[in-house]
Amino acid sequence: MSSSQLDNLVRIGQLKVEPPSETECQSLLQSGLRRLDDAGRTELSLESRFDLAYNAAHALALAALRFRGYRSESRYLVFQCLQHTIDLPSAQWRVLDQAHRKRNLAEYEGDMDVDEQLVAALLRVAQEVAKRVTNLVTT
């Protein structure tokens, strides 16, 4: 995969180049997979499942970015880079974008407004990210 788009983000100061760490990538992958597994537990509240799925997707997306040799301080950018790190289709990335906006409303304004449909979509996308990142990091 070409890193020219990611290198452009480095040039404008949005990403930093940092050599990948196999230990860090594996830790992020395992953290994401555990959270994703927990997010599928229907006995948990919808809010907890959303939080777990969102954080699973973030850990997995960060693993992909770190594997490619970049680091970002922006959660949003970590998700946005998925189209360049694991070739995630934009329709799936938009689900993560929506979840990120909902997460920020909950985190900074106390407005947790999630529904079963969003959590289901987030879980589907996070599972696809998990599959792609697992293939990337373990091959």
N, C-alpha and C positions, 0 to 999 in steps of 0.2 A: 504494500500500500504506500502510495506517495505521501510524504509528509509536508509537501509544499504549503498546504493550507495551514497546517500547524506551525510551520516555520514563519508564515506571515503573521500569525498571532504572537509569535516570539518577537518579531521585529517591531510590532506596535505595543509591546509590553504587557500583553494579556496572558501569555504563557512564559514559563521559564524552562530552559533546557536543563535537565538533570539526569544523569545516567540512571538507568533503571536498576532497581534492587530486586533480585529474585525473591528474597525473604519478604520484602514489603508487598510485592505483587501477590505472592501466595497468601499472606496474611489478609490482605484486602479481599481476595477471592473467597477465602474461607469465611470471613466475617459476612460478606454479602450473601453467600449461600446459606449460612445459618439463619440470618435474618429473613431471607426469602422463605425458607422452610417454615419459620415461626409465623410469618405473615399469612400463610395459608391455613392457619389454625382458626377455624370458624368459631370456636368457643371464646375467642378474644373479641374485645369490642372492635367496632369498625374503625374507630380512631386509632387504636393500637395497631391494627392490621395495616392501616394506611401508613403510619409512622414507620413500621418495620419494613414495609415494601419500599417506601421512599428511600430510607437509609440503606437498604440492600442495593437498590439501583445505584445510589451514589457511590457506595463502596466498590461495586463492580465497575462502574464507569471510571472511577479513579484508578482502579487496577489496570484498566486498558490504557489510560493516559500515561500512567507511570511505566507500563511495559514498553510503550513507544518512546520513552525518554523525555517526557515533559511533566511539568507540575503547574497547577493553577491554584490560586487562592479563592477562586470563585466557584461555588457549587453549580451555578447556572452554566458557566463555561465548561465545566467538566461534562455535563450532560450534552451541551451543544457540540462538543468535540466527538461524540460517539459516531457521527456520520463519517468522521475521518479516521477514527481509531479501530472501529469494528464494522464499518460500512452499514450502520443502522439506518434504515429508511426514515425519511423525514416524518412520515405519518406516525411512526412509533416514537420518534423523538418529541413530537408535539404532545404526546401523552405525558411524557416526563416534564415538559415545560408547564403544562397545566398543573401537574402535581406539585411542581416547585412553587408556583404562584399560590396554590392552596396552602402549602406548608408555610410559606412566608406569612400569609394572613394569620395562620394559627399561631406561629411562633412570635410574631411581633405585634399582633393586634388582638390575640386571643379568640379569633374567629375560626373555629374548626368546622368547616362546612364541606364535609365529604359524604358521598353516598356510595351505595353498593356498586353501582355501575363504574364509578371512577376507580374504586379499589380493585375491582375485577380487571379493568383495563390496565391499571398500573401493575398488577401481578403478572398479567400476560406479557407486557413489555419487559418487565424485570426478568422474567424467565427467559425471554429471548436474549436479553443482554447477558444473562448468566451463561447461556449456552455458548454464545459467541466468545465471551471472555474466557470461559473454561478452555475452549478450543485454542484460543490465542496463547494463553499463559502456560498450558500444559503440553503443547506440542513443540 
